[in-house]
Structures are given as structure tokens and as C-alpha cells.
Amino acid sequence: MWLEKEIQCPYCWEQIEILIDPAEAEQDYIEDCQVCCRPIHFRIHLDGKGDPEIEALHENEI
């Protein structure tokens, strides 16, 4: 079952919903904002309880 979380776009600051695959403990990918269409660099880490720690960064932030 996928996890649904709200994050704030680092470009337009709008709240958007993302889906997280709980089977992947470490995730690093780029997805466009649903509002402004700019590329968001997501870094996601699931802690020991399966709760996600989400970083939503500008595309060029590492």
C-alpha cells in the first residue's frame, strides 16, 4: 500500500500530494510539481517504523 503525503513545492510553495512506495527504504528521484510543473528533487528515507522523512529540493540542489 502506497503512502500519501503532502509536501510544499520548493518553487511555488503550494501544498501538493505525493505517493511514496513503502517497499523502498531509500528513494531519490525527480518529479514535476503538479501546480507549477517545475522539477522537484525528492530524497526520501523511511525510518525504522516506516515513517518517511522527505526532502523536497530544487532540481539542482544535491
N, C-alpha and C positions, 0 to 999 in steps of 0.2 A: 504494500500500500504506500503510495506516494505521500509525502508531507507537503502541505500547502502553507507557505509563509508569506508575510508581507514585508517588503523592504522599501527603502526610499532610493529613488534613482539619483545617482551622484551628479547628474546633469540638470534635470528639470525639477528635482526634489519632490516629484509626485510619488505617492504610495502605489506600488504595483505588487501583484501576487506572482510568486514563482512556485514551481513544483520541484521538490527535492527527492531524489531516489535514496531511500534509507539503506539500500544494499551497498552503497558506495560510501565508505568512511571518509575518503578524501576526494574532493571534486574541484576542478579548476577548468573553467570554460567561459566563453563569451556568448552573450545573448543580447539581442536588441531590446531596448526599453519599449514597452507596449504603448507608451504615450508619445515620447519624442523620437523614437526609433534610433537613438544613438547606442553604440555598443557598450555594454556593461561587462566588466571583467569580474566574474564571480569566483571567489575562493570559499569553499565550504568544507568544514570539518565537523564530523559527528563525534560528540564526546562519548564517554563510556555508557551513558544512559540512552544514547541515540538522539540527543537533542542537538540541533545544528547550530554551529557558530558560523555566521555568514558575513563575509566582507563583499561589499558591492563597490567596485572601484572604477575609475575612468579606464578606458581601454589601454592606455599607455602606462598606467601605474603597475609596478611589479611588486 
